[in-house]
Amino acid sequence: MNKFHLLQFRALLKREMLEHRNLFIVAPVILAGLVLLFSVWAMTRMGQDLISVGIEYMALLFNGLSPLEMAPIFMFLAIPFIGVFYLCAIIYLMNSLYQDRQELSILFWQSMPVSNLNTVLSKLVTIGIVAPLFYIATMFVLYVIAMLWLTILGWSYDIEVAGLGYMFLAAVASLIFVYLSIITTTLWLLPTIGWVILFSAFAKRTPIMWAIGVFILVGFLEEFIFGTQFLGNFVESRSTPTQYLILDFQDVVERLINYDMLFGILVGSILLAGAVYMRRFID
C-alpha cells in the first residue's frame, strides 16, 4: 500500500469517527462524567474517618506490588465502558453500510477513487482498533483525575500516598489489557461482524432484523434437513468471554494463534468479501 492509499484509508477512518462521534467520542465522555459525579456523590455520603481509612488501606495494599500482576483487578472498573462500547459497536455495524445507501452518499464515494474493499475494511478497523482508543483515552483521563483527587485527599489527611502510585500504574496497565482484549474480541467475533456487515450492505431496511431472521432460518433448515446443530454449536463456542480476554501479555499469542481463531477469521473474511461484492449494487 503506497502513501496515497495510506492517506486515503486514513481519510476513510477519519470520516467514520466524525460521522459517528456520538457513539465513539461523546458516549464515553458522558459515561465518564456520570461515573465522576457518582464518585463525588458517594464520597460526600461517607464520613471523613471512613475516607481516611479507605485511602490509607489502598495505599498500603498496593505499595510495592507489581502493576502488571494487579492490572486484571482494575479491568472490572472498565466493565461499564466496555458495555457501552459494545452497544455502540452493534448500532454502528447495523448501519455501517446501510446508512450510506439510505443517504445516497455511496454515490459520492463510488465516484471517488475509493475501492469498496477499503470502505468495508475501514469499518472493521474503526470498530476494532480506532474507536476503542477513544474509550481507553477517556478512562485514562478519568484515572488521572481520580489519582489526583485521592492524592490531594491523602495529603490533607497526612497519609503516606506512595502506594497510590502503584495503584495508578496498575490501572493504566489494565487499560492496555482492555484494549488488547477488544482487538482479540473483534477477531474472535469476526464471523458475527461479517454477518451483520453483509446484511448492512444490501438489506433495503432494518438490516439487523434480516441478519437475525436469516440466521434463525438457516439454523432451522440445518436441523430440519441434516439433523445437525453445527451453526448453533459454532455460535455457542464463541460466546465465552474468557476465550478473548487478555489478562497477561502471554495470553496474546495463546488467544490469537489457535485453530478456532484462524477458522473464525476465515469465515469472517468470506462474509466481509460478500459485503464488498454486494456494495457494488445500489438500491
Backbone as CSV, one residue per row, in Angstrom:
resi,resn,N_x,N_y,N_z,CA_x,CA_y,CA_z,C_x,C_y,C_z
1,MET,0.857,-1.190,0.000,0.000,0.000,0.000,0.892,1.239,0.000
2,ASN,0.771,2.079,-1.056,1.615,3.253,-1.158,1.094,4.385,-0.286
3,LYS,1.829,5.504,-0.321,1.495,6.625,0.551,0.113,7.182,0.242
4,PHE,-0.245,7.220,-1.066,-1.558,7.755,-1.445,-2.677,6.919,-0.845
5,HIS,-2.537,5.592,-0.934,-3.575,4.720,-0.396,-3.637,4.803,1.131
6,LEU,-2.481,5.006,1.766,-2.492,5.163,3.220,-3.234,6.434,3.624
7,LEU,-2.985,7.525,2.914,-3.685,8.778,3.199,-5.179,8.629,2.924
8,GLN,-5.499,7.903,1.867,-6.901,7.664,1.521,-7.602,6.860,2.615
9,PHE,-6.921,5.823,3.088,-7.510,4.991,4.138,-7.638,5.771,5.434
10,ARG,-6.652,6.610,5.714,-6.723,7.461,6.898,-7.920,8.399,6.812
11,ALA,-8.186,8.926,5.626,-9.339,9.810,5.435,-10.647,9.060,5.674
12,LEU,-10.692,7.790,5.262,-11.891,6.982,5.495,-12.118,6.776,6.996
13,LEU,-11.042,6.501,7.721,-11.161,6.309,9.165,-11.612,7.594,9.853
14,LYS,-11.042,8.714,9.418,-11.435,9.999,9.988,-12.894,10.289,9.722
15,ARG,-13.341,9.940,8.536,-14.755,10.129,8.192,-15.659,9.306,9.093
16,GLU,-15.260,8.054,9.355,-16.065,7.185,10.213,-16.184,7.769,11.617
17,MET,-15.080,8.259,12.148,-15.101,8.797,13.506,-15.901,10.087,13.592
18,LEU,-15.817,10.926,12.568,-16.559,12.182,12.586,-18.061,11.942,12.432
19,GLU,-18.420,11.022,11.557,-19.841,10.760,11.325,-20.482,10.025,12.496
20,HIS,-19.684,9.312,13.254,-20.224,8.528,14.372,-19.587,8.963,15.698
21,ARG,-19.288,10.239,15.813,-18.642,10.746,17.027,-19.521,10.608,18.263
22,ASN,-20.844,10.612,18.081,-21.726,10.428,19.241,-21.553,9.042,19.854
23,LEU,-21.271,8.046,19.022,-21.111,6.680,19.510,-19.739,6.449,20.116
24,PHE,-18.723,7.029,19.519,-17.357,6.672,19.885,-16.585,7.766,20.616
25,ILE,-17.101,8.974,20.671,-16.413,10.060,21.376,-17.300,10.637,22.478
26,VAL,-18.521,11.009,22.115,-19.424,11.631,23.082,-19.871,10.626,24.141
27,ALA,-20.212,9.401,23.724,-20.723,8.399,24.666,-19.756,8.107,25.813
28,PRO,-18.466,7.819,25.548,-17.560,7.553,26.680,-17.336,8.779,27.568
29,VAL,-17.355,9.975,26.971,-17.171,11.188,27.775,-18.353,11.374,28.722
30,ILE,-19.571,11.155,28.218,-20.762,11.274,29.068,-20.721,10.234,30.188
31,LEU,-20.344,9.008,29.834,-20.262,7.953,30.846,-19.220,8.290,31.907
32,ALA,-18.071,8.806,31.484,-17.033,9.190,32.433,-17.526,10.294,33.356
33,GLY,-18.274,11.248,32.799,-18.835,12.317,33.621,-19.796,11.781,34.662
34,LEU,-20.626,10.805,34.252,-21.578,10.201,35.192,-20.851,9.441,36.296
35,VAL,-19.797,8.709,35.909,-19.015,7.967,36.907,-18.368,8.927,37.887
36,LEU,-17.838,10.038,37.376,-17.187,11.021,38.238,-18.189,11.667,39.190
37,LEU,-19.354,12.009,38.667,-20.390,12.609,39.518,-20.848,11.638,40.596
38,PHE,-21.015,10.378,40.226,-21.434,9.371,41.203,-20.360,9.189,42.275
39,SER,-19.090,9.220,41.867,-17.996,9.057,42.828,-17.970,10.218,43.824
40,VAL,-18.150,11.432,43.299,-18.179,12.602,44.176,-19.345,12.507,45.151
41,TRP,-20.505,12.117,44.634,-21.692,11.965,45.493,-21.447,10.911,46.570
42,ALA,-20.850,9.776,46.167,-20.582,8.704,47.138,-19.600,9.159,48.216
43,MET,-18.594,9.934,47.807,-17.612,10.418,48.785,-18.237,11.396,49.772
44,THR,-19.176,12.199,49.283,-19.827,13.159,50.186,-20.721,12.457,51.203
45,ARG,-21.152,11.244,50.867,-22.012,10.492,51.793,-21.198,9.739,52.839
46,MET,-19.882,9.679,52.623,-19.017,8.956,53.557,-18.428,9.929,54.570
47,GLY,-18.204,9.467,55.741,-17.581,10.296,56.761,-16.094,10.465,56.501
48,GLN,-15.493,11.514,57.079,-14.075,11.775,56.864,-13.202,10.640,57.390
49,ASP,-13.603,10.041,58.492,-12.825,8.934,59.046,-12.813,7.744,58.094
50,LEU,-13.963,7.461,57.511,-14.047,6.332,56.573,-13.225,6.597,55.317
51,ILE,-13.256,7.837,54.831,-12.460,8.203,53.657,-10.977,8.057,53.963
52,SER,-10.573,8.531,55.111,-9.170,8.462,55.515,-8.697,7.020,55.613
53,VAL,-9.507,6.185,56.258,-9.153,4.766,56.398,-9.086,4.092,55.026
54,GLY,-10.013,4.424,54.152,-10.050,3.815,52.824,-8.816,4.161,52.003
55,ILE,-8.419,5.441,52.016,-7.236,5.857,51.262,-5.975,5.212,51.825
56,GLU,-5.888,5.170,53.142,-4.717,4.562,53.774,-4.631,3.069,53.460
57,TYR,-5.778,2.403,53.443,-5.805,0.970,53.145,-5.345,0.717,51.709
58,MET,-5.847,1.524,50.749,-5.454,1.343,49.347,-3.973,1.615,49.156
59,ALA,-3.472,2.656,49.825,-2.052,2.993,49.700,-1.168,1.869,50.227
60,LEU,-1.568,1.258,51.339,-0.786,0.157,51.917,-0.939,-1.119,51.100
61,LEU,-2.130,-1.348,50.558,-2.409,-2.588,49.829,-1.581,-2.700,48.560
62,PHE,-1.472,-1.601,47.816,-0.797,-1.651,46.514,0.675,-1.266,46.583
63,ASN,1.134,-0.802,47.706,2.511,-0.339,47.815,3.502,-1.476,47.551
64,GLY,4.352,-1.297,46.521,5.381,-2.276,46.201,4.932,-3.436,45.338
65,LEU,3.644,-3.535,45.031,3.147,-4.646,44.217,3.388,-4.374,42.734
66,SER,3.496,-5.451,41.966,3.707,-5.325,40.524,2.440,-4.807,39.847
67,PRO,2.515,-3.693,39.124,1.322,-3.169,38.431,0.730,-4.158,37.433
68,LEU,1.586,-4.916,36.736,1.086,-5.870,35.744,0.316,-7.003,36.407
69,GLU,0.775,-7.431,37.574,0.079,-8.509,38.272,-1.247,-8.044,38.847
70,MET,-1.324,-6.777,39.229,-2.554,-6.246,39.813,-3.508,-5.679,38.763
71,ALA,-3.056,-5.532,37.518,-3.860,-4.913,36.466,-5.205,-5.604,36.231
72,PRO,-5.269,-6.969,36.222,-6.567,-7.610,35.980,-7.664,-7.182,36.951
73,ILE,-7.287,-6.807,38.183,-8.286,-6.368,39.155,-8.994,-5.113,38.657
74,PHE,-8.229,-4.212,38.057,-8.792,-2.937,37.610,-9.579,-3.065,36.312
75,MET,-9.495,-4.216,35.659,-10.285,-4.411,34.442,-11.772,-4.416,34.753
76,PHE,-12.127,-4.735,35.995,-13.534,-4.695,36.384,-14.075,-3.268,36.341
77,LEU,-13.200,-2.279,36.593,-13.641,-0.887,36.553,-14.011,-0.457,35.137
78,ALA,-13.486,-1.184,34.154,-13.747,-0.826,32.762,-15.031,-1.456,32.221
79,ILE,-15.699,-2.299,33.009,-16.884,-3.007,32.520,-17.964,-2.063,31.998
80,PRO,-18.308,-0.960,32.706,-19.330,-0.049,32.148,-18.925,0.521,30.791
81,PHE,-17.652,0.870,30.633,-17.180,1.426,29.365,-17.190,0.361,28.266
82,ILE,-16.790,-0.862,28.619,-16.808,-1.941,27.640,-18.239,-2.237,27.200
83,GLY,-19.165,-2.241,28.171,-20.569,-2.486,27.840,-21.127,-1.430,26.901
84,VAL,-20.839,-0.152,27.191,-21.316,0.934,26.320,-20.662,0.836,24.952
85,PHE,-19.376,0.493,24.916,-18.686,0.374,23.630,-19.315,-0.709,22.767
86,TYR,-19.581,-1.866,23.356,-20.161,-2.955,22.573,-21.571,-2.602,22.087
87,LEU,-22.335,-1.895,22.909,-23.661,-1.454,22.478,-23.546,-0.493,21.297
88,CYS,-22.628,0.465,21.406,-22.411,1.415,20.308,-21.867,0.700,19.069
89,ALA,-21.042,-0.332,19.287,-20.484,-1.090,18.164,-21.579,-1.809,17.391
90,ILE,-22.540,-2.369,18.116,-23.656,-3.060,17.453,-24.466,-2.078,16.608
91,ILE,-24.760,-0.911,17.185,-25.500,0.121,16.449,-24.721,0.545,15.210
92,TYR,-23.419,0.721,15.373,-22.575,1.146,14.255,-22.561,0.104,13.145
93,LEU,-22.371,-1.164,13.504,-22.288,-2.217,12.498,-23.606,-2.389,11.746
94,MET,-24.717,-2.227,12.454,-26.016,-2.381,11.804,-26.225,-1.344,10.708
95,ASN,-25.645,-0.161,10.912,-25.878,0.944,9.978,-24.646,1.301,9.158
96,SER,-23.585,0.519,9.280,-22.309,0.894,8.683,-22.390,1.127,7.181
97,LEU,-22.989,0.192,6.451,-23.128,0.339,5.006,-24.554,0.718,4.604
98,TYR,-25.490,0.379,5.448,-26.903,0.686,5.172,-27.137,2.189,5.108
99,GLN,-26.510,2.926,6.015,-26.705,4.376,6.069,-26.182,5.055,4.805
100,ASP,-25.072,4.561,4.262,-24.535,5.133,3.029,-25.540,5.037,1.886
101,ARG,-26.235,3.897,1.823,-27.201,3.716,0.736,-28.456,4.541,0.975
102,GLN,-28.867,4.664,2.230,-30.055,5.451,2.538,-29.843,6.935,2.230
103,GLU,-28.645,7.423,2.550,-28.346,8.836,2.315,-27.818,9.085,0.908
104,LEU,-27.616,7.987,0.144,-27.057,8.053,-1.212,-25.644,8.620,-1.232
105,SER,-24.992,8.667,-0.060,-23.603,9.101,-0.052,-22.697,8.067,-0.704
106,ILE,-23.229,6.844,-0.882,-22.465,5.809,-1.573,-22.134,6.239,-2.990
107,LEU,-23.024,7.034,-3.611,-22.773,7.517,-4.972,-21.550,8.427,-5.002
108,PHE,-21.411,9.250,-3.950,-20.251,10.138,-3.871,-18.970,9.337,-3.727
109,TRP,-18.990,8.360,-2.818,-17.776,7.595,-2.569,-17.422,6.710,-3.752
110,GLN,-18.454,6.225,-4.480,-18.152,5.416,-5.659,-17.638,6.266,-6.814
111,SER,-17.901,7.568,-6.780,-17.371,8.467,-7.805,-15.917,8.837,-7.513
112,MET,-15.469,8.557,-6.301,-14.094,8.837,-5.898,-13.246,7.580,-6.142
113,PRO,-11.928,7.744,-6.188,-11.053,6.568,-6.343,-10.906,5.799,-5.030
114,VAL,-12.049,5.414,-4.459,-12.074,4.671,-3.202,-12.708,3.316,-3.471
115,SER,-11.971,2.254,-3.229,-12.493,0.919,-3.512,-13.480,0.485,-2.443
116,ASN,-14.380,-0.400,-2.853,-15.342,-0.954,-1.890,-14.618,-1.746,-0.805
117,LEU,-13.499,-2.368,-1.170,-12.729,-3.134,-0.191,-12.210,-2.223,0.917
118,ASN,-11.636,-1.081,0.542,-11.131,-0.156,1.551,-12.258,0.404,2.410
119,THR,-13.412,0.629,1.799,-14.549,1.148,2.564,-14.987,0.164,3.631
120,VAL,-15.100,-1.120,3.246,-15.516,-2.143,4.206,-14.439,-2.349,5.262
121,LEU,-13.180,-2.368,4.845,-12.092,-2.543,5.812,-12.032,-1.378,6.792
122,SER,-12.366,-0.183,6.325,-12.354,0.971,7.232,-13.373,0.799,8.349
123,LYS,-14.496,0.145,8.044,-15.498,-0.123,9.086,-14.917,-1.066,10.136
124,LEU,-14.217,-2.092,9.661,-13.655,-3.090,10.571,-12.543,-2.488,11.431
125,VAL,-11.657,-1.714,10.813,-10.556,-1.089,11.559,-11.107,-0.070,12.552
126,THR,-12.148,0.640,12.165,-12.760,1.622,13.070,-13.264,0.951,14.331
127,ILE,-14.010,-0.141,14.156,-14.644,-0.780,15.305,-13.656,-1.586,16.133
128,GLY,-12.576,-2.082,15.497,-11.659,-2.949,16.228,-10.412,-2.287,16.754
129,ILE,-10.024,-1.141,16.168,-8.752,-0.526,16.550,-8.889,0.947,16.929
130,VAL,-9.551,1.736,16.067,-9.569,3.188,16.255,-10.534,3.615,17.353
131,ALA,-11.809,3.225,17.233,-12.826,3.664,18.199,-12.484,3.272,19.639
132,PRO,-11.970,2.049,19.894,-11.632,1.709,21.278,-10.597,2.635,21.900
133,LEU,-9.745,3.250,21.074,-8.732,4.156,21.606,-9.362,5.337,22.331
134,PHE,-10.505,5.817,21.836,-11.164,6.954,22.472,-11.758,6.543,23.823
135,TYR,-12.255,5.316,23.919,-12.745,4.819,25.208,-11.581,4.655,26.190
136,ILE,-10.460,4.113,25.692,-9.289,3.936,26.544,-8.758,5.290,27.006
137,ALA,-8.704,6.272,26.097,-8.218,7.607,26.454,-9.124,8.262,27.488
138,THR,-10.437,8.063,27.344,-11.375,8.630,28.308,-11.185,8.018,29.684
139,MET,-10.997,6.707,29.734,-10.765,6.048,31.015,-9.439,6.494,31.624
140,PHE,-8.434,6.712,30.786,-7.140,7.180,31.294,-7.280,8.544,31.965
141,VAL,-7.998,9.451,31.318,-8.223,10.779,31.905,-8.978,10.651,33.224
142,LEU,-9.969,9.759,33.252,-10.737,9.534,34.479,-9.837,9.010,35.592
143,TYR,-8.927,8.097,35.257,-7.997,7.560,36.256,-7.044,8.646,36.759
144,VAL,-6.592,9.532,35.860,-5.706,10.620,36.271,-6.416,11.538,37.265
145,ILE,-7.675,11.878,36.943,-8.454,12.738,37.847,-8.632,12.055,39.205
146,ALA,-8.952,10.760,39.182,-9.146,10.019,40.430,-7.848,9.967,41.229
147,MET,-6.719,9.775,40.533,-5.420,9.714,41.200,-5.090,11.043,41.878
148,LEU,-5.289,12.141,41.145,-5.017,13.460,41.724,-5.928,13.732,42.913
149,TRP,-7.178,13.334,42.767,-8.159,13.548,43.835,-7.766,12.791,45.102
150,LEU,-7.435,11.500,44.940,-7.054,10.683,46.094,-5.749,11.181,46.720
151,THR,-4.816,11.615,45.870,-3.548,12.119,46.387,-3.751,13.375,47.229
152,ILE,-4.563,14.289,46.721,-4.846,15.518,47.465,-5.538,15.204,48.790
153,LEU,-6.508,14.287,48.748,-7.187,13.892,49.981,-6.214,13.236,50.957
154,GLY,-5.310,12.385,50.411,-4.333,11.722,51.269,-3.416,12.718,51.959
155,TRP,-2.956,13.704,51.197,-2.105,14.736,51.806,-2.855,15.528,52.873
156,SER,-4.142,15.806,52.594,-4.923,16.579,53.566,-5.124,15.810,54.866
157,TYR,-5.119,14.450,54.775,-5.273,13.630,55.976,-3.918,13.157,56.521
158,ASP,-2.825,13.678,55.926,-1.465,13.340,56.360,-1.207,11.833,56.255
159,ILE,-1.534,11.288,55.071,-1.366,9.856,54.814,-0.239,9.669,53.794
160,GLU,0.579,8.651,53.983,1.619,8.318,53.022,0.950,7.720,51.772
161,VAL,1.066,8.421,50.646,0.307,8.037,49.445,1.179,7.400,48.376
162,ALA,2.378,6.955,48.713,3.260,6.351,47.706,2.608,5.136,47.053
163,GLY,1.860,4.373,47.848,1.202,3.188,47.300,0.167,3.508,46.251
164,LEU,-0.389,4.723,46.278,-1.375,5.106,45.273,-0.737,5.183,43.882
165,GLY,0.570,5.462,43.839,1.270,5.481,42.556,1.285,4.107,41.922
166,TYR,1.539,3.065,42.725,1.493,1.695,42.211,0.075,1.339,41.762
167,MET,-0.905,1.807,42.496,-2.295,1.548,42.126,-2.624,2.205,40.789
168,PHE,-2.146,3.431,40.587,-2.384,4.130,39.324,-1.718,3.402,38.164
169,LEU,-0.483,2.936,38.367,0.210,2.194,37.307,-0.534,0.901,36.967
170,ALA,-1.096,0.245,37.981,-1.882,-0.962,37.731,-3.132,-0.635,36.926
171,ALA,-3.775,0.492,37.236,-4.967,0.908,36.498,-4.626,1.205,35.046
172,VAL,-3.482,1.876,34.817,-3.055,2.179,33.446,-2.713,0.894,32.697
173,ALA,-2.036,-0.036,33.360,-1.707,-1.317,32.727,-2.974,-2.072,32.353
174,SER,-4.011,-1.947,33.179,-5.272,-2.626,32.873,-5.885,-2.099,31.580
175,LEU,-5.654,-0.828,31.270,-6.179,-0.252,30.030,-5.530,-0.902,28.809
176,ILE,-4.254,-1.249,28.945,-3.576,-1.951,27.852,-4.219,-3.308,27.622
177,PHE,-4.507,-4.019,28.707,-5.148,-5.331,28.586,-6.565,-5.211,28.042
178,VAL,-7.267,-4.159,28.437,-8.619,-3.937,27.912,-8.573,-3.709,26.402
179,TYR,-7.628,-2.891,25.954,-7.508,-2.601,24.523,-7.150,-3.862,23.734
180,LEU,-6.206,-4.632,24.248,-5.833,-5.887,23.583,-7.005,-6.864,23.572
181,SER,-7.799,-6.860,24.632,-8.973,-7.736,24.695,-10.004,-7.341,23.642
182,ILE,-10.171,-6.038,23.415,-11.130,-5.580,22.409,-10.673,-5.994,21.013
183,ILE,-9.376,-5.865,20.735,-8.857,-6.291,19.434,-9.062,-7.791,19.247
184,THR,-8.755,-8.563,20.298,-8.942,-10.011,20.232,-10.414,-10.364,20.041
185,THR,-11.292,-9.636,20.726,-12.733,-9.879,20.587,-13.185,-9.610,19.162
186,THR,-12.670,-8.548,18.557,-13.033,-8.224,17.178,-12.669,-9.370,16.237
187,LEU,-11.466,-9.922,16.411,-11.048,-11.037,15.557,-11.829,-12.311,15.876
188,TRP,-12.074,-12.551,17.168,-12.785,-13.762,17.578,-14.229,-13.745,17.084
189,LEU,-14.845,-12.568,17.101,-16.237,-12.436,16.660,-16.338,-11.935,15.223
190,LEU,-15.262,-12.086,14.453,-15.277,-11.623,13.064,-16.396,-12.265,12.236
191,PRO,-16.737,-13.539,12.453,-17.883,-14.084,11.714,-19.183,-13.323,11.990
192,THR,-19.416,-12.947,13.248,-20.622,-12.177,13.584,-20.568,-10.797,12.958
193,ILE,-19.409,-10.149,13.042,-19.251,-8.820,12.449,-19.464,-8.887,10.939
194,GLY,-18.843,-9.882,10.297,-19.008,-10.040,8.853,-20.446,-10.306,8.459
195,TRP,-21.157,-11.096,9.277,-22.565,-11.409,9.006,-23.421,-10.147,9.044
196,VAL,-23.230,-9.332,10.063,-24.016,-8.099,10.203,-23.681,-7.117,9.085
197,ILE,-22.385,-6.948,8.777,-21.988,-6.024,7.719,-22.510,-6.493,6.363
198,LEU,-22.547,-7.799,6.149,-23.067,-8.342,4.891,-24.500,-7.894,4.652
199,PHE,-25.335,-8.011,5.677,-26.735,-7.600,5.508,-26.874,-6.085,5.483
200,SER,-25.978,-5.403,6.155,-25.990,-3.944,6.096,-25.665,-3.449,4.694
201,ALA,-24.969,-4.304,3.909,-24.545,-3.909,2.569,-25.663,-3.996,1.537
202,PHE,-26.717,-4.810,1.812,-27.734,-4.937,0.770,-29.180,-4.900,1.255
203,ALA,-29.423,-5.039,2.569,-30.808,-5.018,3.065,-31.430,-3.649,2.813
204,LYS,-32.667,-3.637,2.318,-33.333,-2.374,1.997,-33.839,-1.664,3.247
205,ARG,-34.069,-2.413,4.319,-34.471,-1.810,5.586,-34.199,-2.780,6.725
206,THR,-34.065,-2.236,7.927,-33.793,-2.998,9.149,-32.824,-4.161,8.937
207,PRO,-31.548,-3.858,8.620,-30.585,-4.937,8.365,-30.412,-5.890,9.537
208,ILE,-30.577,-5.402,10.778,-30.405,-6.292,11.919,-31.474,-7.360,11.956
209,MET,-32.695,-7.005,11.547,-33.773,-7.992,11.506,-33.512,-9.035,10.433
210,TRP,-32.976,-8.596,9.302,-32.600,-9.541,8.250,-31.500,-10.475,8.741
211,ALA,-30.497,-9.913,9.407,-29.382,-10.726,9.887,-29.857,-11.776,10.887
212,ILE,-30.703,-11.358,11.828,-31.208,-12.297,12.836,-32.160,-13.305,12.199
213,GLY,-33.064,-12.809,11.345,-34.058,-13.680,10.722,-33.429,-14.748,9.850
214,VAL,-32.484,-14.375,9.016,-31.839,-15.352,8.135,-31.013,-16.336,8.943
215,PHE,-30.380,-15.853,10.006,-29.600,-16.752,10.863,-30.503,-17.824,11.472
216,ILE,-31.650,-17.413,11.998,-32.588,-18.364,12.590,-33.092,-19.336,11.529
217,LEU,-33.380,-18.823,10.335,-33.880,-19.674,9.249,-32.838,-20.708,8.841
218,VAL,-31.591,-20.275,8.695,-30.524,-21.209,8.308,-30.331,-22.271,9.381
219,GLY,-30.362,-21.859,10.648,-30.229,-22.825,11.732,-31.364,-23.835,11.745
220,PHE,-32.589,-23.358,11.480,-33.751,-24.252,11.437,-33.636,-25.239,10.277
221,LEU,-33.254,-24.748,9.108,-33.136,-25.620,7.936,-32.035,-26.655,8.133
222,GLU,-30.936,-26.251,8.773,-29.849,-27.202,9.024,-30.325,-28.357,9.904
223,GLU,-31.025,-28.000,10.977,-31.502,-29.054,11.882,-32.598,-29.890,11.232
224,PHE,-33.479,-29.236,10.457,-34.606,-29.959,9.828,-34.123,-30.899,8.722
225,ILE,-33.174,-30.450,7.905,-32.736,-31.234,6.751,-31.645,-32.230,7.128
226,PHE,-30.631,-31.753,7.864,-29.476,-32.603,8.144,-29.498,-33.198,9.547
227,GLY,-30.343,-32.643,10.415,-30.401,-33.151,11.777,-29.182,-32.794,12.600
228,THR,-28.490,-31.731,12.209,-27.291,-31.299,12.926,-27.508,-29.903,13.515
229,GLN,-26.612,-29.508,14.389,-26.666,-28.172,15.001,-25.293,-27.511,14.941
230,PHE,-24.653,-27.630,13.781,-23.309,-27.082,13.630,-23.307,-25.575,13.835
231,LEU,-24.290,-24.885,13.253,-24.340,-23.431,13.363,-24.523,-22.993,14.815
232,GLY,-25.445,-23.649,15.510,-25.679,-23.308,16.912,-24.459,-23.587,17.773
233,ASN,-23.798,-24.715,17.525,-22.601,-25.057,18.292,-21.460,-24.084,18.001
234,PHE,-21.383,-23.628,16.744,-20.344,-22.679,16.370,-20.529,-21.357,17.112
235,VAL,-21.782,-20.894,17.187,-22.070,-19.650,17.900,-21.806,-19.816,19.386
236,GLU,-22.222,-20.950,19.944,-22.026,-21.195,21.374,-20.540,-21.246,21.725
237,SER,-19.738,-21.780,20.803,-18.300,-21.894,21.064,-17.618,-20.541,21.115
238,ARG,-18.298,-19.500,20.631,-17.705,-18.155,20.607,-18.404,-17.209,21.561
239,SER,-19.117,-17.760,22.511,-19.897,-16.932,23.427,-19.308,-16.846,24.826
240,THR,-18.110,-17.399,25.013,-17.471,-17.369,26.325,-16.429,-16.264,26.379
241,PRO,-16.634,-15.248,27.205,-15.697,-14.114,27.252,-14.265,-14.501,27.570
242,THR,-14.068,-15.581,28.337,-12.706,-15.966,28.702,-11.869,-16.352,27.490
243,GLN,-12.530,-16.611,26.359,-11.802,-17.007,25.163,-11.100,-15.830,24.498
244,TYR,-11.505,-14.609,24.822,-10.858,-13.463,24.179,-10.447,-12.380,25.178
245,LEU,-10.433,-12.715,26.465,-9.928,-11.779,27.457,-8.414,-11.891,27.567
246,ILE,-7.746,-10.756,27.594,-6.294,-10.722,27.774,-6.011,-10.228,29.184
247,LEU,-5.492,-11.108,30.023,-5.166,-10.767,31.408,-3.665,-10.711,31.649
248,ASP,-2.907,-11.114,30.620,-1.456,-11.116,30.730,-0.898,-11.080,29.306
249,PHE,0.289,-10.529,29.135,0.860,-10.435,27.792,1.091,-11.817,27.180
250,GLN,1.259,-12.824,28.009,1.429,-14.176,27.489,0.146,-14.704,26.865
251,ASP,-0.993,-14.116,27.240,-2.267,-14.567,26.687,-2.437,-14.167,25.230
252,VAL,-1.693,-13.154,24.772,-1.898,-12.634,23.425,-1.676,-13.714,22.369
253,VAL,-0.521,-14.377,22.437,-0.203,-15.416,21.455,-1.184,-16.572,21.567
254,GLU,-1.499,-16.966,22.794,-2.417,-18.088,23.005,-3.800,-17.800,22.429
255,ARG,-4.271,-16.552,22.560,-5.608,-16.213,22.075,-5.638,-16.031,20.561
256,LEU,-4.552,-15.503,19.994,-4.569,-15.155,18.570,-4.188,-16.313,17.660
257,ILE,-3.302,-17.174,18.124,-2.813,-18.236,17.254,-3.347,-19.573,17.754
258,ASN,-4.498,-19.931,17.239,-5.086,-21.243,17.505,-6.085,-21.551,16.400
259,TYR,-6.467,-22.774,16.300,-7.323,-23.220,15.197,-8.657,-22.476,15.171
260,ASP,-9.308,-22.363,16.326,-10.621,-21.717,16.372,-10.552,-20.272,15.911
261,MET,-9.510,-19.552,16.330,-9.360,-18.160,15.922,-9.154,-18.054,14.414
262,LEU,-8.259,-18.863,13.872,-7.959,-18.792,12.447,-9.166,-19.199,11.607
263,PHE,-9.917,-20.195,12.070,-11.119,-20.606,11.345,-12.164,-19.492,11.350
264,GLY,-12.317,-18.822,12.498,-13.259,-17.717,12.589,-12.872,-16.562,11.684
265,ILE,-11.560,-16.271,11.620,-11.087,-15.201,10.736,-11.381,-15.546,9.282
266,LEU,-11.215,-16.824,8.934,-11.515,-17.268,7.565,-12.992,-17.075,7.233
267,VAL,-13.870,-17.515,8.138,-15.314,-17.366,7.914,-15.695,-15.890,7.844
268,GLY,-15.168,-15.098,8.778,-15.468,-13.676,8.780,-14.982,-12.988,7.521
269,SER,-13.802,-13.387,7.021,-13.256,-12.790,5.801,-14.145,-13.091,4.595
270,ILE,-14.688,-14.301,4.542,-15.591,-14.660,3.439,-16.848,-13.795,3.474
271,LEU,-17.398,-13.598,4.659,-18.596,-12.763,4.796,-18.299,-11.305,4.452
272,LEU,-17.138,-10.817,4.860,-16.752,-9.447,4.518,-16.545,-9.303,3.014
273,ALA,-15.996,-10.340,2.388,-15.844,-10.321,0.928,-17.213,-10.242,0.256
274,GLY,-18.196,-10.938,0.846,-19.560,-10.857,0.325,-20.114,-9.443,0.450
275,ALA,-19.805,-8.767,1.559,-20.257,-7.386,1.750,-19.608,-6.463,0.725
276,VAL,-18.316,-6.695,0.437,-17.622,-5.897,-0.580,-18.292,-6.083,-1.936
277,TYR,-18.638,-7.317,-2.264,-19.285,-7.593,-3.555,-20.683,-6.977,-3.632
278,MET,-21.474,-7.105,-2.547,-22.844,-6.590,-2.546,-22.863,-5.067,-2.576
279,ARG,-21.788,-4.434,-2.144,-21.746,-2.974,-2.149,-21.722,-2.418,-3.569
280,ARG,-21.419,-3.269,-4.544,-21.429,-2.811,-5.933,-22.816,-2.449,-6.408
281,PHE,-23.820,-3.000,-5.742,-25.201,-2.787,-6.171,-25.849,-1.714,-5.308
282,ILE,-26.578,-0.819,-5.922,-27.239,0.297,-5.244,-28.737,0.106,-5.342
283,ASP,-29.449,0.423,-4.239,-30.910,0.291,-4.255,-31.519,1.131,-5.361
